[in-house]
Amino acid sequence: MAVWFACFFLLFALAELFDWAKDFTLPLPIYILGGAFLAVASNYNKLMGSYFNSTPNVIRDIIPTQAVEQSSQAVVFEAPQPVEHSLPASDE
């Protein structure tokens, strides 16, 4: 009997709470501030990771250190040599 009474009381309280919440409204600036807070909270790990370098550096992990040391040396570009293209003779 106590279980039935507890369930009845719980459902009654939920119904009354729903009726109260249906008529409850907040001003627009509260919604805007709430949305901004949720955006910051959901991206908090990305924001703090960029400052503290806790996220892995993909470029550093892909390129070995030897390649980075070689890239710091001077690079000389030479002009390409012109290539003559000839069309094959037709058999006609």
C-alpha positions in Angstrom: 0.0 0.0 0.0 2.9 2.4 0.8 4.3 1.8 -2.7 1.0 2.8 -4.3 0.8 5.9 -2.2 4.4 6.9 -3.0 3.8 6.4 -6.8 0.5 8.4 -6.6 2.2 11.2 -4.7 5.2 11.2 -7.1 2.9 11.3 -10.2 0.8 14.1 -8.7 3.9 16.2 -7.9 5.2 15.7 -11.4 1.9 16.7 -13.0 1.7 19.9 -10.8 5.3 20.7 -11.6 4.6 20.3 -15.3 1.6 22.7 -15.1 3.8 25.3 -13.2 6.7 24.9 -15.7 4.3 25.3 -18.7 3.5 28.9 -17.6 7.0 29.8 -16.6 8.9 32.1 -19.0 12.3 33.8 -18.9 13.2 37.1 -20.6 15.2 36.9 -23.9 18.6 38.0 -22.5 18.5 35.1 -20.1 18.1 32.7 -23.0 21.0 34.4 -24.9 23.3 34.2 -21.8 22.3 30.6 -21.3 23.1 29.7 -24.9 26.5 31.5 -24.7 27.3 29.6 -21.4 26.4 26.3 -23.0 28.6 27.1 -26.1 31.6 27.9 -23.9 31.0 24.9 -21.6 30.7 22.5 -24.5 33.9 23.7 -26.1 35.9 24.2 -22.9 38.4 21.4 -23.6 39.2 22.8 -27.1 39.7 26.3 -25.7 42.0 25.3 -22.9 43.8 22.7 -25.0 45.0 25.4 -27.4 46.5 27.5 -24.6 48.1 24.7 -22.6 49.1 22.5 -25.7 47.5 19.5 -24.2 46.1 18.4 -27.5 48.4 16.5 -29.8 50.1 18.4 -32.5 49.3 16.4 -35.7 51.9 18.2 -37.9 54.7 17.6 -35.3 53.7 13.9 -35.0 53.6 13.3 -38.8 56.8 15.1 -39.8 59.9 13.6 -38.2 62.4 15.9 -36.5 65.1 15.2 -39.2 62.8 16.5 -41.9 62.2 19.6 -39.8 65.9 20.2 -39.4 66.5 19.7 -43.1 63.7 22.1 -43.9 65.4 24.9 -42.0 68.4 24.8 -44.4 68.3 27.0 -47.5 66.3 25.7 -50.4 67.5 26.5 -53.9 65.0 26.3 -56.8 66.4 25.8 -60.3 64.5 26.9 -63.4 63.1 23.8 -65.2 64.7 23.0 -68.6 62.3 23.4 -71.5 61.1 20.1 -72.9 60.4 19.7 -76.6 57.4 17.6 -77.4 57.1 16.1 -80.8 54.0 14.4 -82.2 54.5 10.9 -83.5 54.4 10.7 -87.3 51.2 9.3 -88.6 51.2 6.3 -90.9 48.7 7.7 -93.4 
